[in-house]
Amino acid sequence: MINSILLQEYTTGYQSQVVDLILHIQQNEYNIAITQADQPDLLDIENFYQHDNGNFWVALSEGLVVGTVALLDIGNYKTALRKMFVKQNYRGKALNVSNQLLQHAIEWAKERSVEGIYLGTTPQFVAAHRFYEKNGFVSIVPDELPMGFPVMKVDKKFYKYTIQ
């Protein structure tokens, strides 16, 4: 029986769990050739994400990290949605962890007058594409990305969420 999910801002005590969760999903579930070395942000989350209109959150179940989401401030009241990962047995409507994380990030951005949230993802993450579209994200072409948007080498599909 899985108990309730707690969302909270990232602190360094969660670093190893965050790295393990993200790398496991990327490498083992989706067979993406990406390493920890390709993602230096994971070793410096506070300085990379947690400033200005950016932040990083973890979803916890009984004290263990089961999900992550981040907003990266890219300037001009725009953010990039990054590191949205949920442990496999916590996905789906029953626990709604992905939705809780995404809505938390959107609400946090609204409170800071962020105008748009952008994201890049890989073609393999088809379920993620459906999830983002269901939650109001609109597919855009790379030319529509704002200056400062960090395109990862694996990102081939892009979305924008406009905050009302």
Contacts in CASP RR format, 6 or more apart in sequence:
PFRMAT RR
TARGET T0000
AUTHOR 0000-0000-0000
METHOD contacts of the structure
MODEL  1
MINSILLQEYTTGYQSQVVDLILHIQQNEYNIAITQADQPDLLDIENFYQ
HDNGNFWVALSEGLVVGTVALLDIGNYKTALRKMFVKQNYRGKALNVSNQ
LLQHAIEWAKERSVEGIYLGTTPQFVAAHRFYEKNGFVSIVPDELPMGFP
VMKVDKKFYKYTIQ
2 61 0 8 1.000
2 90 0 8 1.000
2 95 0 8 1.000
3 61 0 8 1.000
3 62 0 8 1.000
4 61 0 8 1.000
5 59 0 8 1.000
5 60 0 8 1.000
5 61 0 8 1.000
5 66 0 8 1.000
5 90 0 8 1.000
5 95 0 8 1.000
5 97 0 8 1.000
5 100 0 8 1.000
6 59 0 8 1.000
6 60 0 8 1.000
6 61 0 8 1.000
6 63 0 8 1.000
7 57 0 8 1.000
7 58 0 8 1.000
7 59 0 8 1.000
7 60 0 8 1.000
7 100 0 8 1.000
7 101 0 8 1.000
7 104 0 8 1.000
8 57 0 8 1.000
8 58 0 8 1.000
8 60 0 8 1.000
9 50 0 8 1.000
9 55 0 8 1.000
9 56 0 8 1.000
9 57 0 8 1.000
9 58 0 8 1.000
10 18 0 8 1.000
10 45 0 8 1.000
10 46 0 8 1.000
10 49 0 8 1.000
10 50 0 8 1.000
10 55 0 8 1.000
10 56 0 8 1.000
10 57 0 8 1.000
10 58 0 8 1.000
10 68 0 8 1.000
12 45 0 8 1.000
12 46 0 8 1.000
14 58 0 8 1.000
14 65 0 8 1.000
15 42 0 8 1.000
15 43 0 8 1.000
15 45 0 8 1.000
17 58 0 8 1.000
17 64 0 8 1.000
17 65 0 8 1.000
18 42 0 8 1.000
18 45 0 8 1.000
18 58 0 8 1.000
18 65 0 8 1.000
18 68 0 8 1.000
18 83 0 8 1.000
19 36 0 8 1.000
19 42 0 8 1.000
19 43 0 8 1.000
21 65 0 8 1.000
21 66 0 8 1.000
21 67 0 8 1.000
21 68 0 8 1.000
21 85 0 8 1.000
21 87 0 8 1.000
22 39 0 8 1.000
22 42 0 8 1.000
22 68 0 8 1.000
22 83 0 8 1.000
22 85 0 8 1.000
23 34 0 8 1.000
23 35 0 8 1.000
23 36 0 8 1.000
25 85 0 8 1.000
25 87 0 8 1.000
25 88 0 8 1.000
26 32 0 8 1.000
26 34 0 8 1.000
27 33 0 8 1.000
27 34 0 8 1.000
27 35 0 8 1.000
29 88 0 8 1.000
30 122 0 8 1.000
30 124 0 8 1.000
30 125 0 8 1.000
31 124 0 8 1.000
32 122 0 8 1.000
32 124 0 8 1.000
32 154 0 8 1.000
34 154 0 8 1.000
36 42 0 8 1.000
36 43 0 8 1.000
40 48 0 8 1.000
41 48 0 8 1.000
41 49 0 8 1.000
41 82 0 8 1.000
41 83 0 8 1.000
42 83 0 8 1.000
45 56 0 8 1.000
45 70 0 8 1.000
48 72 0 8 1.000
49 55 0 8 1.000
49 56 0 8 1.000
49 70 0 8 1.000
49 71 0 8 1.000
49 72 0 8 1.000
49 82 0 8 1.000
50 56 0 8 1.000
51 73 0 8 1.000
52 73 0 8 1.000
52 75 0 8 1.000
53 71 0 8 1.000
53 73 0 8 1.000
53 75 0 8 1.000
53 77 0 8 1.000
53 79 0 8 1.000
53 109 0 8 1.000
53 112 0 8 1.000
53 114 0 8 1.000
54 70 0 8 1.000
54 71 0 8 1.000
54 72 0 8 1.000
54 73 0 8 1.000
54 79 0 8 1.000
55 70 0 8 1.000
55 71 0 8 1.000
55 105 0 8 1.000
55 108 0 8 1.000
56 68 0 8 1.000
56 69 0 8 1.000
56 70 0 8 1.000
56 71 0 8 1.000
56 83 0 8 1.000
57 68 0 8 1.000
57 69 0 8 1.000
57 70 0 8 1.000
57 101 0 8 1.000
57 104 0 8 1.000
57 105 0 8 1.000
58 65 0 8 1.000
58 67 0 8 1.000
58 68 0 8 1.000
59 65 0 8 1.000
59 66 0 8 1.000
59 67 0 8 1.000
59 68 0 8 1.000
59 86 0 8 1.000
59 90 0 8 1.000
59 97 0 8 1.000
59 100 0 8 1.000
59 101 0 8 1.000
60 66 0 8 1.000
61 90 0 8 1.000
66 86 0 8 1.000
66 87 0 8 1.000
66 90 0 8 1.000
66 97 0 8 1.000
67 85 0 8 1.000
67 86 0 8 1.000
67 87 0 8 1.000
67 90 0 8 1.000
67 97 0 8 1.000
67 101 0 8 1.000
68 83 0 8 1.000
68 84 0 8 1.000
68 85 0 8 1.000
68 86 0 8 1.000
68 101 0 8 1.000
69 81 0 8 1.000
69 82 0 8 1.000
69 83 0 8 1.000
69 84 0 8 1.000
69 101 0 8 1.000
69 102 0 8 1.000
69 104 0 8 1.000
69 105 0 8 1.000
70 81 0 8 1.000
70 82 0 8 1.000
70 83 0 8 1.000
70 84 0 8 1.000
70 105 0 8 1.000
71 79 0 8 1.000
71 80 0 8 1.000
71 81 0 8 1.000
71 82 0 8 1.000
71 105 0 8 1.000
71 108 0 8 1.000
71 109 0 8 1.000
71 114 0 8 1.000
71 117 0 8 1.000
72 79 0 8 1.000
72 80 0 8 1.000
72 82 0 8 1.000
72 150 0 8 1.000
73 79 0 8 1.000
74 80 0 8 1.000
74 118 0 8 1.000
74 146 0 8 1.000
74 147 0 8 1.000
74 148 0 8 1.000
74 149 0 8 1.000
74 150 0 8 1.000
75 146 0 8 1.000
75 148 0 8 1.000
76 115 0 8 1.000
76 146 0 8 1.000
76 147 0 8 1.000
77 113 0 8 1.000
77 114 0 8 1.000
77 115 0 8 1.000
77 116 0 8 1.000
78 114 0 8 1.000
78 115 0 8 1.000
78 116 0 8 1.000
78 117 0 8 1.000
78 118 0 8 1.000
78 146 0 8 1.000
78 149 0 8 1.000
79 109 0 8 1.000
79 114 0 8 1.000
79 116 0 8 1.000
79 117 0 8 1.000
79 118 0 8 1.000
80 117 0 8 1.000
80 118 0 8 1.000
80 119 0 8 1.000
80 120 0 8 1.000
80 149 0 8 1.000
80 150 0 8 1.000
81 102 0 8 1.000
81 105 0 8 1.000
81 117 0 8 1.000
81 118 0 8 1.000
81 119 0 8 1.000
81 120 0 8 1.000
81 161 0 8 1.000
82 119 0 8 1.000
82 150 0 8 1.000
84 98 0 8 1.000
84 101 0 8 1.000
84 102 0 8 1.000
84 119 0 8 1.000
84 128 0 8 1.000
86 97 0 8 1.000
86 98 0 8 1.000
86 101 0 8 1.000
90 97 0 8 1.000
91 97 0 8 1.000
91 98 0 8 1.000
92 98 0 8 1.000
98 131 0 8 1.000
99 135 0 8 1.000
102 131 0 8 1.000
102 135 0 8 1.000
103 135 0 8 1.000
105 117 0 8 1.000
106 117 0 8 1.000
106 161 0 8 1.000
106 163 0 8 1.000
109 116 0 8 1.000
109 117 0 8 1.000
109 163 0 8 1.000
110 163 0 8 1.000
114 163 0 8 1.000
115 162 0 8 1.000
115 163 0 8 1.000
116 160 0 8 1.000
116 161 0 8 1.000
116 162 0 8 1.000
116 163 0 8 1.000
117 137 0 8 1.000
117 160 0 8 1.000
117 161 0 8 1.000
117 163 0 8 1.000
118 140 0 8 1.000
118 145 0 8 1.000
118 146 0 8 1.000
118 149 0 8 1.000
118 158 0 8 1.000
118 159 0 8 1.000
118 160 0 8 1.000
118 161 0 8 1.000
119 132 0 8 1.000
119 137 0 8 1.000
119 158 0 8 1.000
119 159 0 8 1.000
120 151 0 8 1.000
120 152 0 8 1.000
120 155 0 8 1.000
120 157 0 8 1.000
120 158 0 8 1.000
120 159 0 8 1.000
121 128 0 8 1.000
121 129 0 8 1.000
121 132 0 8 1.000
121 155 0 8 1.000
121 156 0 8 1.000
121 157 0 8 1.000
121 158 0 8 1.000
121 159 0 8 1.000
122 154 0 8 1.000
122 155 0 8 1.000
122 156 0 8 1.000
122 157 0 8 1.000
123 156 0 8 1.000
123 157 0 8 1.000
129 157 0 8 1.000
132 159 0 8 1.000
132 161 0 8 1.000
133 139 0 8 1.000
133 159 0 8 1.000
135 161 0 8 1.000
136 161 0 8 1.000
137 159 0 8 1.000
137 160 0 8 1.000
137 161 0 8 1.000
138 159 0 8 1.000
138 160 0 8 1.000
138 161 0 8 1.000
138 162 0 8 1.000
139 157 0 8 1.000
139 158 0 8 1.000
139 159 0 8 1.000
140 158 0 8 1.000
140 159 0 8 1.000
140 160 0 8 1.000
141 158 0 8 1.000
142 151 0 8 1.000
142 158 0 8 1.000
144 158 0 8 1.000
144 160 0 8 1.000
145 151 0 8 1.000
145 158 0 8 1.000
END
